[in-house]
Amino acid sequence: MKLLVTGASGLLGSKIIQLATKKGFQVYSAYHQNLPKQGTPVQFDISRKNCVEKAFKKIRPDIVVHAAALTHVDRCETQKELAWRINVQGTENIVKSCEQHQSYLTYVSTDYVFNGEKGNYRETDLPTPINYYGTTKLKGEEYVQNLTQGNCIARTSVVYGSIPATGKTNFALWLLDKLRRAEEVRIVTDQTNSPTLNTNLADMILEIVERRLMGIYHLAGRTALSRFDFAKTLAAEFSLNTKLIKPATSREISWTARRPHNSSLNVTKATRVLESKPFKIHEALTKLRDELSPHK
Ligand SMILES: NC(=O)c1ccc[n+]([C@@H]2O[C@H](COP(=O)([O-])OP(=O)(O)OC[C@H]3O[C@@H](n4cnc5c(N)ncnc54)[C@H](OP(=O)(O)O)[C@@H]3O)[C@@H](O)[C@H]2O)c1
């Protein structure tokens, strides 16, 4: 089974290629600037239609997981053209090539398609993004929904984890590093999400593609937490000083893009349908501690 993963050098993609390789998929790891460590590397810019077509023609993938995106929320706000080119046109290019080669597609989307006014969003809730990142990811979803053959939209939220392939950091690793240096951090109390361990998410996505499930799935951690509570829980799990974590409000932090107040995802559907269940927070953090253990 030929599996093409875009964004293979990213936080999620690198986990997917690691686990898919172990499962015996023939893995093609698509990247733009950072060489992935596993799978057969394939370099192309998703915003360049002819490059995407050329790669698909050569690989002829049975399955595609499209995880490449411009994920920097503030950059999407200040560089709208670039965000549109990567997140919208890039997704359109992937969708068209999937159509041409009859490849099954899973597109990774975000909780930021919701405005965050109510939280606990189900797959059937109406998305109304409040920032440009969310707008571009939702537009990508629309292209995927136009595909006539098998496809799935997997929405996730605040992804964190140990990164096997790149030196990039994420909220959890950044926080652990700060606390180990005994530095104080200010974390917002007024943003709630469903923090998601990349390993748990990669497992769920691979089950989705193996079973060729269709439609929208919310694939995220099972525990909704404010950033502040997530930080405190993480610190406690790693026996670090929780007192270094000070509360702040979004207004005090000068972000360019607006963030949803509560974009937590309801994962009832995934919990019911999948064998790989969304993890509760303590299950996820125990797994993360294990993955980061120096003996691994
Ligand atoms: N991280 C989160 O908290 C979060 C939350 C919700 C949803 N998501 C979604 O989950 C997916 C994966 O996110 P992530 O955190 O793993 O992302 P990430 O770590 O920021 O990685 C982004 C990936 O996209 C690739 N990419 C960017 N521009 C590209 C281009 N023009 N052509 C080809 N590849 C390009 C990058 O390749 P190079 O590194 O090689 O340049 C990298 O592999 C994304 O679709 C994102 O929208 C993420």
The ligand as a Gaussian input file, in Angstrom:
#p B3LYP/6-31G(d) Opt

LIG

0 1
 N        0.056000      21.983000      15.350000
 C       -1.184000      22.178000      15.769000
 O       -1.390000      22.559000      16.934000
 C       -2.353000      21.919000      14.851000
 C       -3.648000      22.118000      15.368000
 C       -4.732000      21.884000      14.518000
 C       -4.528000      21.457000      13.213000
 N       -3.254000      21.301000      12.748000
 C       -3.096000      20.869000      11.351000
 O       -2.333000      19.680000      11.352000
 C       -1.501000      19.610000      10.207000
 C       -0.081000      19.304000      10.626000
 O        0.388000      20.350000      11.467000
 P        1.858000      20.337000      12.114000
 O        1.779000      20.990000      13.439000
 O        2.455000      18.985000      11.974000
 O        2.612000      21.345000      11.107000
 P        4.131000      21.825000      11.156000
 O        4.913000      21.102000      12.188000
 O        4.103000      23.318000      11.180000
 O        4.663000      21.354000       9.724000
 C        4.182000      21.922000       8.554000
 C        4.564000      21.008000       7.392000
 O        4.059000      21.583000       6.199000
 C        5.096000      21.569000       5.222000
 N        4.912000      22.675000       4.278000
 C        4.723000      23.988000       4.566000
 N        4.649000      24.697000       3.421000
 C        4.783000      23.803000       2.408000
 C        4.787000      23.922000       0.979000
 N        4.629000      25.110000       0.374000
 N        4.948000      22.794000       0.247000
 C        5.095000      21.588000       0.858000
 N        5.100000      21.410000       2.176000
 C        4.945000      22.526000       2.943000
 C        6.375000      21.750000       6.026000
 O        7.464000      21.283000       5.247000
 P        9.004000      21.746000       5.513000
 O        9.211000      21.722000       6.992000
 O        9.788000      20.697000       4.809000
 O        9.148000      23.095000       4.920000
 C        6.082000      20.855000       7.233000
 O        6.361000      19.516000       6.947000
 C       -1.686000      20.942000       9.476000
 O       -2.557000      20.750000       8.407000
 C       -2.316000      21.857000      10.507000
 O       -3.143000      22.809000       9.892000
 C       -2.179000      21.507000      13.543000

